[in-house]
Amino acid sequence: MTAPRPWFTHPTASKAFREGVRTRLGISPNHASFRVGVLRTHLLTALLAHSAARDLGVQAHVTVRWDDSDTLRSRDEHRDRLLHELRHVAQIPIEDPEEAFRQSQRGGRYRQALRRLDALRLLVTRRGVPCLDVAAVDRLMTAHGISPEALTASAAVNATTALSPEQSVVPLMRSDGRVLWHLATVVDDIEQRTTLIVRGTDKREATPIQVRLYWALAGGKHPPVHLFLPKLLEKDSVAPRVADLLEQGTRPSALRYFLAEPYLLSSQSTARSLHFFALVDQTRTVLPRHGDSLLDEWRLWSLDRKVSAVLTLDVAREELKERCPYSPSHIIAWVIRHYPRPLLQQVRLCRAFTAEKIDYDSPPKQTEEAWLWLEAWSHGTTKGPPPHSVRWVLTGQQDGPEAMELLEVFPPSLVASRLASASQELSRSKAARNRSNVRSRPSSSSDSKSGSPTVRPVTATRTGA
């Protein structure tokens, strides 16, 4: 039995990638954050491009293209945030993002392409809009000795796709003059010299249309290599976006690994860095065969906890600094060395070293003894080791580094305010317990033993003469 071969050794890929692997990330700026499945497609596109380029000894080029022709939904203010997620969450090395194509500004190029198609007699008009005449394209290709079906089949490297479009005519422009996706994508790919297109499997039906358009507009050149990836499905329309997951405390490195995991050679060594190029080294050259899958948030949270415990110091420092930009470097370094926990817990501890006011968990046992010990310590009169609950007084958390370790780096100027805040929290906790005890106290011994609901006695107060 023949062993599976790397996807980039396919004859179409070998020829297309001789001078480099060029791909693009098509982004619609209609929201300030990516859907998780969309970011996964972008990350895998970049990983596959760099992995293939590394093994072939050529350069990889990843660019951005803004699919913003829908001016009613696209927003310029979203672009910076989306680029931030590409750079800092996926860590994709993007070339010249300031020079990225913006489809909303390329109407002239698309109209020029329409004129070329019209000159080749490949257009028909339906309901006032120009459409590609598929039969006319097929006749022209056949006249040049090219089989449209064979060319389509050769472009799809890892999946079967329809070899002919379902429609006999394909609209290329809206009635309001805005260009449609098929034409804009092909024109941009030709000008960007794209050699690799990575898409979800739901886009396979577009392949026979765009292969024909590419051949006609590129002067008979072979279309780019097409890879199709299963989709990461979301359970409902309100599924979390990338920004939501980050706000909930997911580490960028954990999310990055979670998205790439099915396409990595094996379970990532937990001691390794999870930077983009470390994942490139682990990317499979033989693509896995699997279907669409649901976003498994439970799996993501579990992976996040595991990653937090073993993350390399440089990655952990980078992620904590992103969330706590005003914390001193020595505090960030201390937290990641002494407290390898999920990011939100590290953020909370980091802020405990700098903030005047903090939130407190419920007081643990021996809190009063810890408070008295810390007060004595602040006056230099303490004796013996600190109780564990000193940690709660200082940070508001029951979990965390040992109390003595905290005291070695905790700012002395904040100790007095922590003692005052902890004292108030203890008073509130006592008052709450007392109120609870009063509400649950039986009115008599018979009430407490009867098994029936406690009945409070009614007290009448006589007033007047």
C-alpha positions in Angstrom: 0.0 0.0 0.0 1.4 3.4 -1.0 2.1 5.7 1.9 0.2 9.0 1.8 2.2 11.9 0.3 2.5 15.4 1.5 -0.3 17.6 0.0 2.2 20.0 -1.5 3.8 17.3 -3.6 0.6 17.1 -5.7 1.6 18.0 -9.3 -0.5 21.1 -9.3 1.1 22.3 -6.1 4.7 21.4 -7.1 4.3 23.6 -10.2 2.5 26.5 -8.5 4.9 26.8 -5.6 8.2 26.9 -7.5 8.7 30.6 -6.8 7.0 30.6 -3.4 3.8 30.0 -1.6 1.5 33.0 -1.8 -1.8 33.1 0.0 -4.2 35.7 1.2 -6.7 36.1 4.1 -10.0 37.4 2.9 -11.5 39.4 5.8 -14.9 41.0 6.0 -14.7 43.9 8.5 -18.4 43.7 9.5 -17.6 43.0 13.2 -14.8 43.9 15.6 -13.9 40.3 16.3 -13.6 37.1 14.3 -15.9 34.2 14.7 -13.8 31.3 16.1 -14.2 29.2 13.0 -13.1 32.0 10.7 -9.9 32.7 12.7 -9.2 28.9 12.6 -9.3 29.0 8.8 -7.0 32.0 8.7 -4.5 30.4 11.1 -4.5 27.1 9.2 -4.0 28.9 5.9 -0.9 30.5 7.3 0.4 27.4 8.9 0.0 25.3 5.8 1.6 28.0 3.6 4.6 28.3 5.9 4.9 24.5 6.4 4.9 23.8 2.7 7.3 26.7 1.9 9.7 25.4 4.6 9.8 21.9 3.1 10.0 23.1 -0.4 12.8 25.6 0.3 10.9 28.6 -0.9 9.4 31.7 0.8 5.9 32.0 2.2 3.9 35.2 1.7 0.7 35.8 3.6 -1.3 39.0 2.8 -4.6 40.4 3.9 -7.5 41.4 1.6 -10.4 43.4 2.9 -13.7 42.1 1.5 -15.5 45.4 2.2 -17.5 45.9 -0.9 -20.7 45.7 1.2 -20.4 49.3 2.5 -23.6 48.9 4.6 -22.0 46.4 6.9 -18.3 47.0 6.7 -16.7 49.4 9.2 -13.2 50.9 9.0 -12.9 51.0 12.8 -13.1 47.2 12.9 -10.0 46.7 10.9 -7.4 47.4 13.6 -9.0 45.1 16.0 -9.2 42.2 13.5 -5.6 42.8 12.6 -4.7 42.7 16.3 -6.4 39.2 16.6 -4.5 38.0 13.6 -1.2 39.2 14.9 -1.5 38.6 18.6 -3.9 35.6 18.9 -3.1 33.7 15.8 0.4 35.3 15.5 0.2 35.2 11.7 3.1 37.1 10.1 1.3 39.3 7.6 3.1 41.2 4.9 2.4 44.9 4.4 -1.0 45.1 6.0 -1.1 48.8 5.1 -0.9 47.9 1.4 -3.8 45.4 1.6 -6.3 45.3 -1.2 -9.6 46.9 -0.3 -12.4 45.7 -2.6 -14.4 48.9 -1.9 -11.7 50.9 -3.7 -11.1 48.6 -6.6 -14.3 49.1 -8.6 -12.3 50.3 -11.6 -10.2 47.1 -11.8 -13.4 45.0 -11.6 -15.1 46.9 -14.4 -11.9 46.5 -16.5 -12.2 42.8 -16.0 -15.8 42.8 -17.1 -14.8 44.6 -20.3 -12.2 41.9 -21.0 -14.8 39.2 -20.5 -17.2 41.0 -22.7 -14.5 41.3 -25.4 -14.0 37.6 -25.2 -17.8 37.2 -25.7 -18.2 35.5 -22.3 -20.8 37.8 -20.9 -24.6 37.8 -21.1 -27.0 40.2 -19.5 -29.8 39.0 -17.2 -32.1 41.4 -15.5 -29.8 44.3 -16.2 -26.7 42.8 -14.7 -23.6 41.2 -16.4 -23.3 37.4 -16.0 -20.7 34.9 -16.9 -21.9 32.6 -19.8 -20.6 29.2 -18.6 -21.2 27.5 -21.9 -19.3 30.2 -23.8 -16.3 29.8 -21.4 -16.3 26.0 -21.9 -16.4 26.4 -25.7 -13.5 28.8 -25.6 -11.4 26.6 -23.3 -12.1 23.5 -25.4 -11.1 25.4 -28.5 -7.7 26.0 -26.8 -7.3 22.4 -25.9 -8.3 22.8 -22.3 -10.8 20.6 -20.6 -12.8 22.8 -18.1 -13.6 19.8 -15.9 -10.0 18.5 -15.9 -8.7 21.9 -15.0 -11.2 22.2 -12.1 -10.3 18.8 -10.8 -6.6 19.5 -10.9 -7.0 22.7 -8.9 -8.7 21.0 -5.9 -5.8 19.2 -4.3 -7.4 17.5 -1.2 -11.1 17.2 -2.0 -13.4 16.4 -4.8 -15.6 19.2 -6.1 -18.2 19.7 -8.7 -16.5 20.0 -12.1 -19.2 22.2 -13.7 -21.2 25.1 -12.2 -24.8 24.4 -11.3 -25.9 27.6 -13.1 -25.6 28.2 -16.8 -25.1 31.9 -16.1 -23.4 33.3 -13.1 -24.1 37.0 -12.0 -20.9 39.0 -11.5 -22.4 42.3 -10.3 -25.4 43.6 -8.4 -27.9 45.9 -9.9 -26.5 48.8 -7.8 -23.1 48.4 -9.5 -21.3 46.5 -6.6 -19.2 43.6 -7.8 -20.0 40.2 -6.5 -17.7 37.8 -4.8 -16.7 35.5 -7.7 -15.3 38.3 -9.9 -13.7 40.3 -7.1 -11.9 37.3 -5.7 -10.5 36.1 -9.0 -9.3 39.6 -10.1 -7.6 40.1 -6.7 -6.0 36.7 -6.8 -4.6 37.3 -10.2 -3.1 40.7 -9.2 -1.8 39.3 -5.9 -0.2 36.3 -7.7 -1.9 34.0 -5.3 -0.8 30.4 -5.6 -2.7 28.9 -2.6 -6.4 29.3 -1.6 -7.6 27.7 1.6 -11.4 27.6 2.2 -14.0 25.8 4.1 -15.6 22.8 2.5 -18.9 24.8 2.2 -17.2 26.9 -0.6 -16.4 24.0 -2.9 -19.2 24.8 -5.2 -17.5 28.0 -6.1 -14.5 26.3 -7.5 -15.7 25.4 -11.1 -16.9 29.0 -11.5 -13.8 30.7 -10.3 -11.5 28.3 -12.2 -13.2 29.3 -15.4 -13.0 33.0 -14.5 -9.4 32.7 -13.6 -8.4 31.0 -16.8 -10.3 33.6 -18.9 -8.9 36.7 -17.1 -5.3 35.4 -16.5 -4.7 34.6 -20.2 -4.9 30.9 -19.9 -2.8 30.4 -16.7 -3.4 27.6 -14.3 -5.5 28.6 -11.3 -4.2 28.5 -7.7 -4.0 25.4 -5.6 -7.3 25.0 -3.7 -7.4 23.3 -0.2 -10.7 22.7 1.6 -10.9 22.4 5.4 -13.8 21.1 7.5 -15.7 23.8 9.2 -15.7 24.6 12.9 -19.4 24.9 13.6 -21.0 26.9 16.4 -24.0 25.7 18.3 -26.1 28.9 17.7 -26.0 32.4 16.3 -24.8 33.9 19.6 -21.7 31.7 19.9 -18.7 33.5 21.4 -16.4 35.4 19.2 -12.6 35.5 19.7 -12.9 38.6 21.8 -15.5 37.0 24.1 -13.2 34.0 24.7 -10.3 36.3 25.5 -12.4 38.4 27.8 -13.5 35.2 29.6 -9.8 34.5 30.3 -8.8 32.1 27.5 -5.1 32.4 26.8 -4.2 33.4 23.3 -1.6 30.6 23.2 -4.2 28.0 24.3 -6.7 29.2 21.7 -4.1 29.2 19.0 -3.1 25.6 19.8 -6.8 24.5 20.2 -7.5 25.8 16.7 -4.5 24.2 15.1 -4.5 20.9 17.0 -6.2 18.6 14.5 -3.6 19.6 11.9 -0.5 19.0 14.2 1.6 15.9 14.0 0.9 14.8 17.6 0.0 16.1 21.0 2.2 19.1 21.4 5.0 18.7 23.9 3.8 20.7 26.9 7.2 22.2 27.5 7.4 23.8 24.1 6.6 27.3 23.1 3.2 27.7 21.3 4.4 30.5 19.1 3.3 30.4 15.5 6.5 29.1 14.1 6.7 26.3 16.7 3.3 25.2 15.4 4.6 25.4 11.8 7.2 22.8 12.8 4.4 20.5 14.0 2.0 21.0 11.1 1.0 17.8 9.3 2.1 17.5 5.7 -0.5 14.8 5.1 -3.8 16.4 5.8 -6.2 14.6 8.1 -9.5 13.4 6.9 -12.4 14.5 9.2 -15.7 16.2 8.9 -17.1 19.4 10.3 -17.0 19.6 14.1 -18.7 21.7 16.8 -16.8 24.3 18.9 -16.0 22.4 22.1 -15.7 25.1 24.7 -15.2 22.5 27.5 -12.2 21.1 25.7 -10.9 24.6 25.2 -11.1 25.4 28.9 -9.5 22.1 29.8 -6.7 22.7 27.4 -6.3 26.3 28.7 -5.7 25.0 32.3 -3.1 22.5 31.0 -1.3 25.1 28.9 -1.2 27.5 31.8 0.6 25.0 34.0 3.5 24.4 31.6 3.7 27.5 29.4 7.2 28.8 28.7 8.1 31.9 30.5 8.4 34.1 27.5 4.9 33.3 26.2 3.4 33.6 29.7 5.1 37.0 30.2 3.9 38.3 26.8 0.3 37.3 27.5 0.2 38.7 31.1 1.8 41.9 30.0 -0.9 42.3 27.4 -3.6 42.1 30.1 -1.7 44.1 32.7 0.2 46.7 30.7 0.8 49.0 33.7 2.2 46.4 36.1 5.9 46.5 36.8 8.0 44.0 34.9 9.4 42.4 38.0 5.9 41.8 39.4 4.8 40.1 36.1 8.0 38.0 36.1 7.3 37.0 39.7 3.7 36.0 39.1 4.4 33.8 36.1 7.2 32.0 38.0 5.3 31.5 41.3 1.7 31.1 40.1 1.3 29.0 36.9 -2.5 29.3 36.7 -5.1 30.3 34.1 -4.6 33.8 32.8 -7.5 35.5 34.7 -6.2 34.2 38.0 -2.7 35.6 37.2 -4.2 38.9 36.2 -6.1 39.1 39.5 -2.9 38.4 41.5 -0.9 40.8 39.4 -3.4 43.6 40.2 -3.3 42.7 43.9 0.3 44.0 43.9 -0.6 47.4 42.4 -4.3 48.2 43.0 -5.5 50.2 46.1 -8.8 48.3 46.2 -9.4 44.6 45.3 -12.2 42.2 45.4 -12.3 39.5 48.1 -13.4 35.9 48.0 -15.3 34.6 51.0 -13.0 34.6 54.1 -11.3 31.2 54.8 -10.7 29.8 58.2 -8.3 31.4 60.7 -8.7 34.8 58.9 -8.8 36.8 62.1 -5.5 35.2 63.3 -4.0 36.0 59.9 -5.2 39.6 60.2 -3.6 39.9 63.6 -0.4 38.3 62.4 -0.1 40.6 59.4 -0.8 43.7 61.6 2.0 42.6 63.9 4.3 41.9 60.9 3.7 45.4 59.6 5.0 46.8 63.0 7.9 44.4 63.0 6.7 42.5 66.1 5.5 39.2 64.6 6.6 35.8 65.7 6.4 32.5 64.0 5.4 31.6 60.4 2.4 33.4 58.8 -0.9 31.6 58.7 -2.0 30.5 55.2 -4.9 33.0 55.4 -2.5 35.9 55.2 -2.7 35.2 51.4 -6.4 36.1 51.5 -5.8 39.4 53.4 -3.1 40.5 50.9 -4.7 39.3 47.6 -8.4 38.6 48.3 -7.8 35.1 47.0 -7.9 31.8 48.9 -5.6 30.2 46.3 -2.2 31.5 45.4 1.5 31.5 46.3 2.6 30.8 49.9 2.1 33.7 52.3 5.8 34.1 53.0 6.6 34.2 49.3 4.0 37.0 48.8 5.5 39.0 51.7 8.9 39.0 50.1 7.7 41.0 47.1 4.4 42.6 48.3 4.6 46.4 48.4 4.8 47.5 52.0 2.8 50.7 51.2 -0.3 48.5 50.4 -0.3 46.4 53.6 -2.1 49.0 55.6 -4.9 49.4 53.0 -5.2 45.6 52.8 -5.6 45.3 56.5 -8.4 47.9 56.4 -10.1 46.3 53.5 -9.9 42.8 55.0 -11.3 44.1 58.3 -14.3 45.5 56.5 -14.8 42.3 54.6 -14.6 40.3 57.8 -17.2 42.6 59.4 -19.6 42.2 56.4 -19.1 38.4 56.5 -19.9 38.2 60.2 -23.0 40.4 59.8 -24.2 38.2 57.0 -23.7 35.1 59.1 -25.6 36.6 62.0 -28.5 37.6 59.9 -28.6 34.1 58.5 -28.6 32.6 61.9 -31.4 34.8 63.1 -33.6 33.8 60.1 -33.0 30.1 60.6 -33.4 30.0 64.5 -36.4 28.0 65.7 -38.9 29.8 67.9 -39.1 26.9 70.4 -37.6 23.5 71.1 -40.8 21.9 69.8 -40.5 23.7 66.5 -36.9 22.5 66.1 -37.9 18.8 66.7 -41.2 18.6 64.9 -39.9 18.5 61.4 -42.4 21.1 60.3 -41.5 24.6 59.1 -40.5 26.9 61.9 -43.4 29.2 63.0 -42.5 32.5 64.5 -44.7 33.6 67.4 -46.8 36.7 66.8 -46.1 39.4 69.3 -48.9 41.9 70.0 -48.1 45.3 71.4 -50.8 47.1 73.2 -51.0 50.8 72.6 -53.2 53.5 74.0 -55.2 53.6 77.3 
